[in-house]
Amino acid sequence: MPQLNPAPWFYTMLTTWLVLSLIIQPKLLSFTSTNPPSHKTLVSTKATPWTWPWT
């Protein structure tokens, strides 16, 4: 079966992986977030129970 032959695709996959990890990833990681996350305190709300009319 020709689709099981890794010879033409292995080098393509290896080249793509190297380009993504060595060239594109550092460029993407250099961007800074425009809205840094803020540390907000969690406000807990007390839920009121539902009153069922048939109970």
C-alpha positions in Angstrom: 0.0 0.0 0.0 1.6 3.3 -1.0 0.0 5.3 1.7 2.0 3.4 4.3 5.3 4.6 2.8 6.6 7.3 5.2 9.4 8.4 2.9 7.8 11.4 1.1 5.8 12.6 4.2 8.3 12.2 7.0 10.5 15.0 5.8 7.5 17.2 5.1 6.2 16.7 8.6 9.7 17.3 10.1 10.2 20.5 8.1 6.7 21.8 9.0 7.3 21.0 12.7 10.7 22.8 12.7 9.3 25.8 10.9 6.4 26.1 13.3 8.4 25.6 16.4 11.5 27.6 15.5 10.1 30.5 13.4 6.4 31.0 13.9 6.1 30.2 17.6 8.6 32.8 18.9 6.9 35.4 16.8 3.5 34.6 18.3 4.9 34.4 21.8 6.4 37.9 21.5 3.0 39.6 21.3 1.8 41.0 24.6 -1.7 40.8 25.7 -3.6 44.1 25.4 -5.8 43.4 28.4 -3.8 41.7 31.2 -5.9 39.7 33.6 -6.9 41.5 36.7 -7.1 39.9 40.1 -10.7 40.3 41.2 -12.1 38.9 44.3 -14.8 36.3 43.9 -18.2 37.4 45.1 -20.3 34.5 46.3 -24.0 34.9 45.8 -26.5 33.1 48.0 -29.1 31.2 45.9 -32.6 31.2 47.2 -34.3 27.8 47.0 -37.2 27.3 44.6 -40.5 27.0 46.3 -42.5 24.3 44.6 -46.3 24.8 44.7 -47.1 21.1 45.2 -45.0 20.6 48.3 
